[in-house]
Amino acid sequence: MTIVPTDKAVRTTTPSDRGVGPLLRAWREQRRVSQLELALRADSSARHISFIETGRSRPSEEMVLRLAEHLDVPVRERNALLLAAGYAPHYPETPLDDPALDTVREGIEQLIQGYEPYPAFVVNAVYDVVAANRGILMLLDGLPESVLAPPLNAMRLSLHPQGLAPRIRNLRAWRGHLLDQMERQIALHRSEPLRALYEEVAAYPVPEKDDEPQPGLPVAHFALPMVIEHEGRTLSFVSSISTFNTPMDVTVAELAIETLLPADPATVKYLHSLLP
């Protein structure tokens, strides 16, 4: 599948009109770091950090970026901190179809195509699918057009009653894993669109009795598998997620590549026979 750009902005819940001091304090408290510890990390003083947080001192652009780095603030939110301090954003947000990201797009496409016949796909910060290989298209085969309408969203596809949910045999466990994953992302990014998506998919109905894997069915013990039915066969996968190291662009920072690794020999054999 060709990479599909998305124009959806991932806004945060930290408006710039609050001032940079309260925002930095909120990030520090969320990270459970004291003023003294942050000062030592950033080669500053606890007094200066206190003055910044209370608005008595205006931090330099360099100081904002340094504190954000030591607090592990996501790239998009670093721009928000700079705006709150009266500076221009430091990190660009380049559309995925921009020629400047040709190398990124081509690399992603080669990566997920090279992973075939195993499923692999790429999502943005709100889990919209921006690229997928034939392994994923195989799993989506037969789903109604209503859930395949763009923009495809990985969480909706997985948990919607008309999506993959009826095919997932350990739905309760897998659903819990996905919701926990989203909760961690919400805590990190403070994204209203992500929170809205979480509330939507968490409200989807769940069967009263989950069809957990039966005794004797091969199950990966090193990670929670997704056990899914496909054309009368039971397939089992474990998930791995990769992101870019030290990204300098908001778009690139928010991309995640998810690969589904077969968790048993039967799944390996079936995928190789289906997508030679």
C-alpha positions in Angstrom: 0.0 0.0 0.0 1.4 3.4 -0.9 2.0 5.9 1.9 -1.1 8.0 2.5 -0.4 11.5 3.9 -2.8 12.8 6.5 -3.5 16.5 7.3 -4.9 15.8 10.7 -3.2 17.9 13.4 -2.4 16.4 16.7 -3.2 19.2 19.1 -2.1 19.2 22.7 -4.0 20.2 25.8 -1.2 22.7 26.7 -2.2 26.0 25.2 0.5 28.6 24.8 -1.5 31.3 26.6 -0.8 29.6 29.9 2.8 30.8 29.8 5.9 28.7 29.6 6.5 28.5 33.4 3.3 26.6 34.3 3.8 24.3 31.3 7.3 23.4 32.3 6.2 22.9 35.9 3.4 20.5 34.7 5.9 18.5 32.6 8.4 18.4 35.5 5.7 17.2 37.9 4.5 14.6 35.4 8.0 13.3 35.1 8.3 13.3 38.9 11.5 15.3 38.8 12.3 17.9 41.5 13.5 21.4 40.7 16.9 20.6 42.1 17.2 17.4 40.0 16.2 19.2 36.8 18.6 22.0 37.6 21.5 19.5 37.9 20.5 17.8 34.7 20.3 21.1 32.8 23.4 22.7 34.4 21.3 25.4 36.1 20.1 26.2 39.6 17.0 25.3 41.5 16.4 29.0 42.1 16.5 29.7 38.4 14.1 26.8 37.7 11.8 28.2 40.3 11.9 31.7 38.9 11.1 30.3 35.4 8.1 28.3 36.7 6.7 31.2 38.6 7.1 33.7 35.7 9.8 35.8 37.5 12.3 34.9 34.9 12.0 34.4 31.1 14.0 31.5 29.9 16.2 31.8 26.8 15.3 29.7 23.8 18.2 27.5 24.5 17.1 27.0 28.1 13.6 26.0 27.0 14.9 23.4 24.6 17.4 22.1 27.2 14.8 21.7 29.9 12.4 20.1 27.4 15.1 17.6 26.4 15.9 16.6 30.0 12.1 16.3 30.7 11.7 14.0 27.6 9.0 16.4 26.2 7.7 15.2 22.8 8.8 17.2 19.8 5.4 18.7 19.1 5.1 19.9 22.7 8.6 21.4 22.6 7.3 23.7 19.9 4.3 24.6 22.2 6.7 25.4 25.0 8.7 27.7 22.7 5.6 29.5 21.5 4.5 30.0 25.2 7.9 31.5 25.9 7.6 33.9 22.9 9.8 32.1 20.5 9.3 30.6 17.1 8.8 26.8 16.8 12.1 25.0 16.5 11.0 21.8 14.8 9.3 21.8 11.4 6.2 19.7 10.7 6.7 18.6 7.1 3.8 16.9 5.2 4.6 13.3 4.6 4.2 13.7 0.8 6.7 16.6 0.8 9.7 16.0 -1.4 11.9 16.7 1.6 10.7 13.4 3.1 11.3 11.3 0.0 14.0 9.4 1.7 11.9 8.7 4.8 8.9 7.5 2.7 11.1 5.3 0.4 12.8 3.8 3.4 9.6 3.0 5.2 8.1 1.4 2.1 11.2 -0.7 1.5 11.1 -1.8 5.2 7.5 -2.9 5.4 7.6 -4.5 1.9 10.8 -6.4 2.8 9.0 -7.7 5.9 6.4 -9.5 3.7 4.8 -12.0 3.9 4.5 -10.9 7.6 2.1 -8.0 8.3 3.6 -4.5 8.9 2.1 -1.0 8.9 2.9 2.6 9.8 0.8 4.9 11.9 0.9 8.5 13.0 0.3 9.9 16.5 -3.5 9.2 16.4 -3.0 5.7 14.9 -4.1 6.6 11.4 -2.5 4.1 9.0 -0.2 5.9 6.6 1.3 2.8 5.0 0.8 -1.0 5.1 2.1 -4.0 3.3 0.3 -7.0 1.7 0.3 -8.9 5.0 -1.9 -6.4 6.6 -4.2 -6.2 3.5 -4.6 -10.0 3.8 -5.8 -9.7 7.4 -8.3 -6.9 6.4 -9.7 -9.0 3.5 -13.5 -9.2 3.7 -14.1 -6.3 6.1 -17.1 -4.0 5.2 -16.4 -0.8 3.3 -17.7 1.2 6.3 -14.6 0.4 8.4 -12.2 0.6 5.5 -13.1 4.1 4.5 -10.2 6.5 4.8 -8.5 7.5 6.9 -7.9 4.0 8.1 -7.3 3.9 11.9 -5.5 1.0 13.5 -7.4 1.1 16.7 -10.8 1.3 15.0 -9.9 -1.5 12.7 -8.8 -3.7 15.6 -11.6 -3.0 18.1 -14.7 -2.1 16.0 -17.5 -4.7 16.1 -17.5 -4.7 12.3 -13.7 -4.7 12.1 -11.2 -7.3 13.2 -12.7 -7.6 16.7 -15.0 -10.6 15.9 -12.0 -12.4 14.4 -9.7 -11.9 17.4 -10.0 -15.0 19.6 -8.4 -13.4 22.7 -10.2 -10.0 22.2 -10.5 -9.1 25.9 -6.7 -9.5 26.5 -5.7 -7.8 23.2 -8.2 -5.0 23.8 -6.8 -4.4 27.2 -3.3 -4.2 25.7 -4.3 -1.7 23.1 -6.2 0.5 25.6 -3.2 0.5 28.0 -1.0 1.5 25.1 -3.2 4.4 24.3 -3.4 5.5 27.9 0.4 5.7 28.0 0.5 7.7 24.8 -2.1 10.1 26.2 -0.1 10.6 29.4 3.0 11.4 27.2 1.5 13.6 24.6 -1.6 15.2 26.2 -3.4 14.9 22.8 -7.1 15.7 22.7 -7.6 13.8 19.4 -6.0 10.8 20.9 -8.1 11.0 24.0 -11.2 11.3 21.9 -10.2 8.2 19.9 -9.5 6.3 23.2 -13.0 7.2 24.5 -14.6 6.1 21.2 -12.9 2.7 21.0 -13.1 2.0 24.7 -16.9 2.3 24.3 -17.2 -0.3 21.6 -19.2 -3.4 22.9 -17.2 -6.4 24.0 -18.7 -10.0 23.8 -19.7 -11.2 27.3 -17.7 -14.4 26.7 -14.3 -14.1 25.1 -13.2 -16.9 22.9 -9.7 -17.4 24.5 -7.3 -19.8 22.8 -8.1 -23.4 23.6 -5.7 -25.7 25.5 -3.1 -27.1 23.1 -3.2 -24.1 20.8 0.4 -22.7 20.3 0.7 -19.5 22.2 3.8 -17.3 22.6 4.8 -17.1 26.2 7.4 -14.3 25.7 4.8 -11.7 24.7 1.0 -11.4 24.6 -0.1 -12.7 21.2 -2.9 -11.5 19.0 -4.8 -14.7 18.1 -7.0 -14.1 15.0 -9.1 -16.2 12.7 -8.5 -15.9 8.9 -10.5 -18.0 6.5 -11.0 -20.8 8.9 -7.4 -20.8 10.2 -6.1 -19.6 13.5 -3.1 -17.3 13.2 -1.0 -16.0 16.1 1.2 -12.8 16.1 3.2 -10.8 18.6 3.7 -7.1 17.9 6.8 -4.9 17.8 6.8 -1.1 17.5 9.7 1.0 16.2 10.2 4.8 16.1 12.9 7.1 14.8 15.7 8.0 17.1 16.3 11.8 17.8 13.8 13.0 15.2 14.1 16.7 14.1 10.7 16.9 12.5 7.3 16.6 14.1 5.9 14.4 11.4 8.8 12.0 11.6 8.8 12.0 15.4 5.1 10.8 15.4 5.5 7.9 13.0 5.6 4.4 14.4 6.3 1.2 12.5 4.4 -1.8 13.8 5.4 -5.3 12.7 3.5 -8.5 13.5 5.8 -11.4 14.1 4.3 -14.9 13.6 4.2 -16.6 17.1 4.0 -20.2 15.9 5.3 -22.4 13.0 1.8 -22.9 11.6 1.3 -19.1 11.1 4.7 -18.9 9.4 3.9 -21.7 7.0 0.5 -20.3 6.2 1.7 -16.8 5.4 4.5 -18.1 3.2 2.0 -20.2 1.2 -0.4 -17.3 0.9 2.1 -14.5 0.0 5.0 -16.3 -1.7 
